[in-house]
Amino acid sequence: MLDLRLGDVWRYRDLVMLFVRRDFVSNYKQTILGPIWFFIQPLLTTITFYIIFGRVAQLGTDGIPAFVFYLAGNTVWGYFSQSLTAVSTVFTTNAAMFSKVYFPRLTMPLSIVISNLVRFGIQFGLFLVVWGFYLLTTDTLHPNWLMLLTPLLVVLMGLLSLGLGMIFSALTTKYRDLAMLLTFGVQLALYATPVIYPLSKVPAKYMWLILANPMSSITETFRVAFLGSGTFSWAYLGYSTIATLIILLFGILIFNRVEKSFTDTV
């Protein structure tokens, strides 16, 4: 029978919240603008996408105003990519602590995903402000009942980044080059996810490749829910859910296995 040690994590839930507070405070403690970066980062990225892909490349957005279209994709992708990157370095960045103090190691990556959830909440608030502006000033947005799936989408993004992050974290204890490969891979994965383009613009022969990415249907569902344009399918979302759970299970198993001997390789 699989021993995922989730009971240990629950017993140490206070420690998880302590790590969440630590991560949130330490990231911006010595910055001039502090939490304002939560707003600046997605805005600058969205403006860049708007200029390069909206104005220069003139990629279609299914009739949705380009700025809110890109901001929707950035809001979703930002949470996933930041959580994945941070979780992937858990063993290497916390080696000293892990070698001296015992606590369930799973609490650390879990706390990272939760702390990034706080950041996502702030950035989602920014998205809602921009979304509300376009909703009131244009007739191009058509939000619908799929917005009720937002909590599910957020959970899937968090669990997917947690599972993938733990796999890479376990592997990088022995193969340090994977950390650089992951950073490059996350940047490439952005273009394999409908963040800067709608799923409807993907050529038919490449559609299977884009849909093989679990983040694709999550991103597209989020955009359909709030903007009313795009492709939604229960089958696509079901695939993303199953893939996420499988990756999470595998991630926990390999993470628990490596934690027993990681001090010998880090």
QUIMO-V251534 format. One record per residue. N is the residue number from 0. SS is DSSP state (H for helix, E for strand, C for the rest). BURIAL is 1 if it has 16 or more other ideal C-beta (glycine too) atoms within 10 Angstrom, else 0. Layout:
# QUIMO-V251534
((N	SS	BURIAL) (N	SS	BURIAL))
This chain:
# QUIMO-V251534
((0	C	0) (1	C	0) (2	C	0) (3	C	0) (4	C	0) (5	H	0) (6	H	0) (7	H	0) (8	H	1) (9	H	0) (10	H	0) (11	C	1) (12	H	0) (13	H	0) (14	H	0) (15	H	1) (16	H	0) (17	H	0) (18	H	1) (19	H	1) (20	H	0) (21	H	0) (22	H	1) (23	H	1) (24	H	0) (25	H	0) (26	H	1) (27	H	0) (28	C	0) (29	C	0) (30	C	0) (31	C	0) (32	C	0) (33	H	0) (34	H	0) (35	H	0) (36	H	0) (37	H	1) (38	H	0) (39	H	0) (40	H	0) (41	H	1) (42	H	1) (43	H	0) (44	H	1) (45	H	1) (46	H	0) (47	H	0) (48	H	1) (49	H	1) (50	H	0) (51	H	0) (52	H	1) (53	H	1) (54	H	0) (55	H	0) (56	C	0) (57	C	0) (58	C	1) (59	C	0) (60	C	1) (61	C	1) (62	C	0) (63	C	1) (64	C	1) (65	H	1) (66	H	1) (67	H	1) (68	H	1) (69	H	1) (70	H	1) (71	H	1) (72	H	1) (73	H	1) (74	H	1) (75	H	1) (76	H	1) (77	H	1) (78	H	1) (79	H	1) (80	H	1) (81	H	1) (82	H	1) (83	H	1) (84	H	1) (85	H	1) (86	H	1) (87	C	1) (88	C	1) (89	H	1) (90	H	1) (91	H	0) (92	H	0) (93	C	1) (94	H	0) (95	H	0) (96	H	0) (97	H	1) (98	H	0) (99	H	0) (100	C	0) (101	C	0) (102	C	0) (103	C	1) (104	C	1) (105	H	1) (106	H	1) (107	H	1) (108	H	1) (109	H	1) (110	H	1) (111	H	1) (112	H	1) (113	H	1) (114	H	1) (115	H	1) (116	H	1) (117	H	0) (118	H	1) (119	H	1) (120	H	0) (121	H	0) (122	H	1) (123	H	1) (124	H	0) (125	H	1) (126	H	1) (127	H	0) (128	H	0) (129	H	1) (130	H	1) (131	H	0) (132	H	0) (133	H	1) (134	H	1) (135	H	0) (136	H	0) (137	C	0) (138	C	0) (139	C	1) (140	C	1) (141	C	0) (142	C	0) (143	C	0) (144	H	0) (145	H	1) (146	H	0) (147	H	0) (148	H	1) (149	H	0) (150	H	0) (151	H	0) (152	H	1) (153	H	1) (154	H	0) (155	H	1) (156	H	1) (157	H	1) (158	H	1) (159	H	1) (160	H	1) (161	H	1) (162	H	1) (163	H	1) (164	H	1) (165	H	1) (166	H	1) (167	H	1) (168	H	1) (169	H	1) (170	H	1) (171	H	1) (172	C	1) (173	C	0) (174	C	0) (175	C	0) (176	H	0) (177	H	1) (178	H	1) (179	H	0) (180	H	0) (181	H	1) (182	H	0) (183	H	0) (184	H	0) (185	H	1) (186	H	0) (187	H	0) (188	H	1) (189	H	1) (190	H	0) (191	C	0) (192	C	1) (193	C	1) (194	C	1) (195	C	1) (196	C	1) (197	C	1) (198	H	1) (199	H	0) (200	H	0) (201	C	1) (202	C	0) (203	H	0) (204	H	0) (205	H	0) (206	H	0) (207	H	0) (208	H	0) (209	H	1) (210	H	1) (211	C	0) (212	C	1) (213	H	1) (214	H	1) (215	H	1) (216	H	1) (217	H	1) (218	H	1) (219	H	1) (220	H	1) (221	H	1) (222	H	1) (223	H	1) (224	H	1) (225	H	1) (226	H	1) (227	C	1) (228	C	1) (229	C	1) (230	C	1) (231	C	1) (232	C	0) (233	H	0) (234	H	0) (235	H	1) (236	H	1) (237	H	0) (238	H	1) (239	H	1) (240	H	1) (241	H	0) (242	H	1) (243	H	1) (244	H	0) (245	H	0) (246	H	1) (247	H	1) (248	H	0) (249	H	0) (250	H	1) (251	H	1) (252	H	1) (253	H	1) (254	H	1) (255	H	1) (256	H	0) (257	H	1) (258	C	1) (259	C	0) (260	C	0) (261	H	1) (262	H	0) (263	H	0) (264	C	0) (265	C	1))
